[in-house]
């Protein structure tokens, strides 16, 4: 049962966040709430000590504080900030640098790719889905996709996966 929870809860919620962000440009609060709740429900069963849990909380808070600054400047959406903080809670301090580097690279790559796509291939109707259909109006990108990709790449290195291997 523990293996199923560890192998399903985080990856499923992260993938759901990416898909909904792509389609609607929103990450529902319930995704972040479920991630935080899942963390606290499963943590005792993987041998997470209170000290280690505080480290995970500190990682989450650090991402939230930086993300709030980016949100205040209009560079990141509120749902992305809450989602990133919830993901950082699961990944913990030992994986925080890798997570932030990866999502920054993926976000930058996605930005360049979408700008090029928009400039050269936009007229194709097949590309007018999800946020791509609205990109011309708002010039916003769903960073939940970059956050999710980074999270799923880092997740195998966490205490969670070590608990079931």
C-alpha positions as CSV (number, residue, x, y, z in Angstrom):
1,X,0.0,0.0,0.0
2,X,2.8,2.4,0.9
3,X,4.6,1.7,-2.4
4,X,1.4,2.4,-4.3
5,X,0.9,5.7,-2.5
6,X,4.5,6.8,-3.1
7,X,4.5,5.7,-6.7
8,X,1.1,7.2,-7.6
9,X,0.2,10.3,-5.4
10,X,3.0,12.6,-6.3
11,X,3.5,11.7,-10.0
12,X,-0.2,11.7,-10.7
13,X,-0.9,15.1,-9.1
14,X,2.2,16.6,-10.8
15,X,1.2,15.3,-14.2
16,X,-2.4,16.5,-13.6
17,X,-1.1,20.0,-12.8
18,X,1.0,20.1,-16.0
19,X,-2.0,19.0,-18.1
20,X,-4.4,21.4,-16.6
21,X,-1.9,24.2,-16.8
22,X,-1.4,23.5,-20.5
23,X,-5.1,23.4,-21.2
24,X,-6.4,26.2,-19.0
25,X,-3.4,28.2,-17.8
26,X,-4.4,27.4,-14.2
27,X,-3.3,25.0,-11.5
28,X,-6.1,24.4,-9.2
29,X,-5.5,25.1,-5.5
30,X,-6.7,21.5,-4.7
31,X,-3.6,20.1,-6.5
32,X,-1.3,22.0,-4.1
33,X,-3.5,21.1,-1.1
34,X,-3.5,17.4,-2.0
35,X,0.2,17.5,-2.4
36,X,0.7,19.0,1.0
37,X,-1.8,16.7,2.6
38,X,-0.3,13.7,1.0
39,X,3.1,14.7,2.3
40,X,2.0,14.8,5.9
41,X,0.0,11.6,5.6
42,X,2.7,9.5,4.0
43,X,5.8,11.0,5.7
44,X,5.6,9.1,9.0
45,X,5.5,5.8,7.0
46,X,8.9,6.4,5.3
47,X,10.8,7.1,8.4
48,X,10.9,10.8,8.1
49,X,12.1,12.4,11.3
50,X,10.7,15.7,12.6
51,X,14.1,17.3,11.9
52,X,14.0,16.0,8.2
53,X,10.4,17.2,7.9
54,X,11.4,20.7,9.1
55,X,14.1,20.7,6.3
56,X,11.4,19.8,3.8
57,X,9.2,22.6,5.2
58,X,12.1,25.1,4.9
59,X,12.7,24.1,1.3
60,X,9.0,24.7,0.6
61,X,9.1,28.1,2.3
62,X,12.2,29.2,0.4
63,X,10.5,28.4,-2.9
64,X,7.3,30.1,-1.8
65,X,9.2,33.3,-0.7
66,X,11.2,33.5,-4.0
67,X,8.1,32.6,-6.0
68,X,6.0,35.3,-4.2
69,X,8.6,37.9,-5.3
70,X,8.3,36.6,-8.9
71,X,4.5,36.7,-8.6
72,X,4.6,40.3,-7.3
73,X,6.7,41.3,-10.3
74,X,4.2,39.6,-12.6
75,X,6.7,37.0,-13.8
76,X,5.0,34.0,-12.4
77,X,1.4,33.0,-11.7
78,X,0.0,32.5,-8.2
79,X,-0.9,28.9,-8.9
80,X,2.6,28.2,-10.2
81,X,4.0,29.6,-7.0
82,X,1.8,27.5,-4.7
83,X,2.4,24.4,-6.8
84,X,6.2,24.9,-6.8
85,X,6.2,25.2,-3.0
86,X,4.1,22.1,-2.6
87,X,6.5,20.2,-4.9
88,X,9.5,21.5,-3.0
89,X,7.9,20.1,0.2
90,X,8.1,16.6,-1.3
91,X,11.5,17.0,-2.9
92,X,13.2,18.5,0.2
93,X,16.3,20.6,0.7
94,X,18.7,18.0,-0.8
95,X,17.0,18.1,-4.2
96,X,16.1,21.8,-4.2
97,X,19.0,23.1,-6.3
98,X,18.5,20.4,-9.0
99,X,14.8,21.1,-9.1
100,X,15.2,24.9,-9.5
101,X,17.9,24.5,-12.1
102,X,15.8,22.1,-14.1
103,X,12.6,24.0,-14.0
104,X,14.5,27.2,-14.9
105,X,16.1,25.5,-17.9
106,X,12.8,23.9,-19.0
107,X,10.9,27.2,-18.5
108,X,13.5,29.1,-20.5
109,X,13.5,26.4,-23.3
110,X,9.7,26.4,-23.4
111,X,9.7,30.2,-23.6
112,X,12.1,30.2,-26.5
113,X,10.3,27.4,-28.2
114,X,6.9,29.0,-27.9
115,X,8.2,32.3,-29.2
116,X,9.7,30.7,-32.2
117,X,6.6,28.6,-32.7
118,X,4.4,31.7,-32.5
119,X,6.6,33.6,-34.9
120,X,7.0,31.0,-37.6
121,X,4.2,28.3,-37.3
122,X,1.3,30.0,-35.5
123,X,-1.1,30.0,-38.5
124,X,-1.4,26.1,-38.3
125,X,-4.8,25.4,-36.8
126,X,-3.6,22.2,-35.2
127,X,-1.4,24.3,-32.9
128,X,-4.4,26.3,-31.6
129,X,-5.0,24.2,-28.5
130,X,-4.7,25.0,-24.8
131,X,-2.6,28.0,-23.9
132,X,-1.2,28.1,-27.5
133,X,-4.6,29.4,-28.7
134,X,-4.4,32.3,-26.2
135,X,-0.7,33.0,-26.4
136,X,-1.1,35.9,-28.9
137,X,-3.4,37.8,-26.5
138,X,-1.6,37.5,-23.2
139,X,2.0,36.3,-23.9
140,X,1.9,34.1,-20.8
141,X,3.3,30.6,-20.4
142,X,2.1,27.7,-18.3
143,X,5.2,27.2,-16.1
144,X,3.4,24.3,-14.4
145,X,4.7,22.2,-17.3
146,X,8.3,23.1,-16.6
147,X,7.8,22.7,-12.8
148,X,6.2,19.3,-13.4
149,X,8.9,18.0,-15.8
150,X,11.6,19.0,-13.3
151,X,9.7,17.5,-10.4
152,X,9.3,14.2,-12.1
153,X,13.0,14.0,-13.1
154,X,14.1,14.8,-9.5
155,X,11.5,12.6,-7.7
156,X,13.4,9.3,-8.1
157,X,16.3,10.8,-6.0
158,X,14.1,11.5,-3.0
159,X,13.5,9.8,0.4
160,X,10.2,8.6,-1.0
161,X,11.7,6.4,-3.6
162,X,14.5,5.3,-1.3
163,X,11.8,4.0,1.0
164,X,10.3,1.6,-1.5
165,X,13.4,0.5,-3.3
